[in-house]
Amino acid sequence: MQKTEKNALSLLLNGIIFENPVFVLVLGTCPTLAVTSSVKGALGMGIAALAVLVCSNTVVSLLHKLIPDEVRIPCYIIIIAAFVTVVQMIMQAFMPELYALLGVYLALITVNCIILGRAEMFAGKNGIIESALDGLGMGLGFTLALTLMGTVREVFGNGSFLGMPIGVLQNYKISFLVSPPGGFFVFGALIAIVTALTNGAVNGKRRLTCKACPMSKMCGASGEGITEEDKNGAI
Amino acid sequence: MNKALKSVMTLSLVALLLGVLLASVNKLTGSVIADANGDATVRALREVYPKGESFSAVNISEYSGVPTSVREAYRADDGGCVIKLETSGYKSGLVIICGISKDGIVTGAKCLESQETLAAEDTYGAGLVGKDESGVINAQTVSGATKTTQGYKNAIKDAFIMSKILDMGEEN
């Protein structure tokens, strides 16, 4: 029982910190740069992707034994597209302003590499509970990363938070931060900060080798290109 | 079973199951979306024409010379009008709604839909409020978003043409 709880926690923390899809794996950068000019857009995109990740991971895990290998990717895409459409319809019905704000980027969740990546590398090889937890962890990691980026850009670029003006900052806005180049700048700066802060926790002092890669546990090519040093944990 | 046949059947079955899921969600949300769209139209009309208490839709096919960009037209109770237009900016699909008072002044203009990521050009319409037709023609475009703001400006010019057509129609 204790082992299961520990595994569940590690799956959640994996997505949130150690394999954070945005700051560690550098996946899903298109919506990350496009919708983080406001906290509201970032939160909305994060929660939408989280819902799709949990649902698609669960269904892929449930069906993966029945799906022939040759058509697994088209099946995964259909599953992901269906859940994206469900999220779109629910958002259009109950949160029309957020739906309009996210625009085309909501539909583009279908081709977000985090979602297809987790379906292919994790949900297609693991049980339902583990896959749902992996989706939850990755979704939370994505949401937190987007919210952090959105907060930096909106607070310092627009002098507001969630659309509410922050008195002092209204006179010291750095408008560049809410523009597309500002998105790249904040993204790079946050990756640098997260890498510096988590260097010990994520990669330790290991050399960046195949084994040090956060994806190595799930990578189907385990062993390929791994040297004797890698096998020993490459220091 | 033939491998290819099994693949086709699996793919079809997955698509069918998800189709049922989508149909169910659509049944639940369809009416709510229709209501929300109706509310959004009324909100947009009031936003660009604040003085209007009630609006009546105009059948634009009954008028001749209507600019091709005009999609919908509404008559306000005080004689002004609101025109919904679709134009092209950097990309096509730029939908603008514009209110024009009875004396030919822009009361509001806003972008409803766009296929582009709008920044400063999203609020371009706010700068046209209070201007008459010549004021709109002489308004500056936004540097760096020239195509989009030029498209926006052209749409407002078409709204003035439509407003005149509606006025002439009433006089007749």
Boltz contact constraints between the chains, C-beta under 6 A:
constraints:
  - contact:
      token1: [A, 67]
      token2: [B, 10]
      max_distance: 6.0
  - contact:
      token1: [A, 68]
      token2: [B, 6]
      max_distance: 6.0
  - contact:
      token1: [A, 68]
      token2: [B, 7]
      max_distance: 6.0
  - contact:
      token1: [A, 68]
      token2: [B, 10]
      max_distance: 6.0
  - contact:
      token1: [A, 70]
      token2: [B, 7]
      max_distance: 6.0
  - contact:
      token1: [A, 71]
      token2: [B, 7]
      max_distance: 6.0
  - contact:
      token1: [A, 71]
      token2: [B, 11]
      max_distance: 6.0
  - contact:
      token1: [A, 74]
      token2: [B, 11]
      max_distance: 6.0
  - contact:
      token1: [A, 75]
      token2: [B, 14]
      max_distance: 6.0
  - contact:
      token1: [A, 78]
      token2: [B, 14]
      max_distance: 6.0
  - contact:
      token1: [A, 78]
      token2: [B, 15]
      max_distance: 6.0
  - contact:
      token1: [A, 82]
      token2: [B, 18]
      max_distance: 6.0
  - contact:
      token1: [A, 82]
      token2: [B, 22]
      max_distance: 6.0
  - contact:
      token1: [A, 85]
      token2: [B, 22]
      max_distance: 6.0
  - contact:
      token1: [A, 86]
      token2: [B, 25]
      max_distance: 6.0
  - contact:
      token1: [A, 89]
      token2: [B, 25]
      max_distance: 6.0
  - contact:
      token1: [A, 89]
      token2: [B, 29]
      max_distance: 6.0
  - contact:
      token1: [A, 92]
      token2: [B, 33]
      max_distance: 6.0
  - contact:
      token1: [A, 93]
      token2: [B, 29]
      max_distance: 6.0
  - contact:
      token1: [A, 93]
      token2: [B, 32]
      max_distance: 6.0
  - contact:
      token1: [A, 93]
      token2: [B, 33]
      max_distance: 6.0
  - contact:
      token1: [A, 96]
      token2: [B, 36]
      max_distance: 6.0
